[in-house]
Amino acid sequence: MRDADLITALKERKEHAMEELLSRYSPLIRYVIAPILPSGYDQEECISEVAMRVWEKVELYDEHQGSWTGWLTSMARNVALNRARGQRQHQPLEAIHMEIPSKEPTPEERVLQKEQQMELRKALQMALRELSAADTTLFYRKYYYLQSTAQIAAEMGLSERAVEGRLYRIKKRLRKKLGGDVYE
């Protein structure tokens, strides 16, 4: 079954499409979420949640905005990150002292932070477009998919030092393009 047929079957809510999705894409999803969720149990739960999200949101997929695997891996990454954040939030809290002021930002600060984040994202996307395809891939694998340097090195046929060196140079170029060199 081709991807287009799979997508059509998912949109038509055919159950065999879900089985096909899981059998074909579980290894890819696991590959994306493993650096974020090291526990096998959490990975299985995450894969199930990703499959359910795909089932619910397949109508939102637009082939003109990106590839099917890109959409799927992005969804998997986001589900895994949300799951990891949820696990951190449910860890027991230590005693809170009443005299310590809240570190929670005010509503105005939140709005400013959100605006700054949006501007930074736009600038970063533009700066990433100026990198070579290999450097862009390396950057995304390390900082978007959170893969380890060892994993990247092994899969790209490079030494870990070579990967670290390239990442250092990429970050340095991005800092310069984003105006970060002012603070160094």
C-alpha positions, 0 to 999 in steps of 0.5 A: 500500500502506497502512502497516498492509499494509506492516507486515503484509507485513514481519512475514510476510517478503515481499520486496516489502515491503522494496522498498516500504519502501525506495522509500517511506521512503528520503527520510524516512530520509535526511532524518533521518540527513543532519545526522548523516552528511554523507557520501553513502556513509555515508547509503546504508550507513545506509539499508541498515542501517536497512532490515535492522534493520526487517526483523529487528525489525519484530515489536517495533513496537507501534502503541499505543506510537507511530506507524510513522514515529516508530518508523522515524525513531527507529531511523534516528537511532539507527543513524546515531548508532551509525555516527558514533560508530563512525567516531570510535572508529576514528580513529587514536589519538595516543600515550598516556603511561603516567603519565596516569591513566585517565579511564575511570569506575569501575564504581560511577561508571558505575552512578551515571551511568546512574541519574542519566541515567535520572532526568534523562531522566524529568524531561526527558520530563515537562518537555517534555510541558508545552511547546507542540506547536510548541516540542516539535517545535522542540526535537526537531528541533534536539537529537534529530534534530540538524538545523541552525538554517538547515534548521529556519528554512527549513522552518518559515518563520522566520528563523534568529534567530527559531529561535535565540531560541525555542530559547534560551527553551525551554532556559531554561524547561527549565533552570528546570523541571529545577532548572538555574537553581541553578547559573547 
